[in-house]
Amino acid sequence: MNNPDKPLVWLHGEVKTPPVSQEARIEAGVLLRRLQQGETLGLPHSRPMPSIGAHCHELRIRDLDKNWRIIYHIDDDAILILEVFQKTTQKTPTKIIDTCQKRLRKYDVL
């Protein structure tokens, strides 16, 4: 018997225009769909984010002259979207990491 796809749970953020191009939205949608179906993504599309927590990852979306990131957590029954942001530096800002950790803690409490 096939396992049903995991739902996406958006704790914050969305992928939309503006400023994300249609091509980048499509790429993000395809990658998120693959995650829902249980596929494990690696570089260059995704990388682990242990600084946020276990089972946390960063989707990497290149869009014209911008880099977008979708921080997600793979839960037993869902893919949790913790944050969507434009990455402007090589290192993920501490504020983003802190915000994702708080959202994940709040979700786990519910």
C-alpha positions in Angstrom: 0.0 0.0 0.0 1.4 3.4 -0.9 1.9 6.0 1.8 -0.2 9.2 1.3 1.7 12.3 0.5 2.6 14.5 3.5 0.8 17.8 3.7 2.7 21.1 3.7 2.2 23.1 6.8 3.2 26.8 6.3 4.1 28.2 9.7 5.2 31.4 8.0 5.9 32.9 4.6 4.8 32.1 1.1 6.4 31.8 -2.3 4.7 34.4 -4.5 5.2 37.2 -7.0 6.5 39.8 -6.5 9.4 39.5 -6.0 9.8 35.7 -6.8 9.6 35.0 -10.5 7.2 32.4 -11.9 10.1 30.1 -12.8 11.4 30.2 -9.2 7.8 29.5 -7.8 7.5 26.5 -10.1 10.9 25.2 -9.0 10.0 25.6 -5.4 6.6 23.9 -6.0 8.3 20.9 -7.7 10.9 20.5 -5.0 8.2 20.8 -2.2 6.1 18.2 -4.0 9.0 15.8 -4.2 9.5 16.3 -0.4 5.8 15.6 0.1 6.1 12.3 -1.7 8.9 11.2 0.6 11.9 11.9 -1.6 15.1 13.0 0.2 16.7 16.0 -1.5 20.4 16.8 -1.4 22.7 19.4 -2.8 22.3 21.5 -4.9 18.6 21.7 -4.0 18.7 21.2 -0.3 21.1 21.1 2.6 20.7 20.1 6.3 20.3 22.9 8.9 21.3 21.3 12.2 21.8 24.7 13.6 18.0 25.0 13.6 17.2 21.5 14.7 17.0 17.8 13.8 15.3 17.1 10.4 15.6 20.8 9.4 16.8 21.7 5.9 17.1 24.6 3.6 15.7 24.5 0.0 17.9 26.6 -2.3 16.1 28.4 -5.1 18.1 30.5 -7.6 16.0 33.3 -9.1 17.5 35.6 -11.7 19.9 37.8 -9.5 18.5 36.6 -6.2 18.8 33.5 -3.9 15.7 32.4 -2.1 15.6 30.0 0.8 12.8 27.9 2.2 13.6 26.5 5.7 11.6 23.3 6.3 11.3 20.5 8.9 10.5 17.0 8.0 7.9 15.8 10.6 6.5 12.3 10.8 3.2 13.4 9.2 4.0 16.7 7.4 6.6 19.0 5.9 6.7 22.2 8.0 7.6 25.4 6.3 9.4 27.5 8.9 10.6 30.5 6.9 10.9 31.9 3.3 13.5 34.6 2.8 15.9 36.1 0.3 19.5 35.1 1.2 21.9 38.0 0.7 25.0 36.7 2.6 26.8 33.4 2.6 25.8 32.7 6.2 22.2 32.3 7.3 21.4 35.3 9.6 21.1 34.5 13.3 17.7 36.2 13.4 16.4 33.7 10.8 17.8 30.7 12.8 16.2 32.0 16.0 12.9 32.6 14.4 12.8 29.1 12.9 13.7 27.6 16.2 10.9 29.5 18.0 8.3 28.5 15.3 9.4 24.9 15.6 9.1 24.9 19.4 5.7 26.5 19.2 4.5 24.0 16.6 5.7 21.1 18.8 3.8 22.4 21.8 0.5 22.5 20.0 
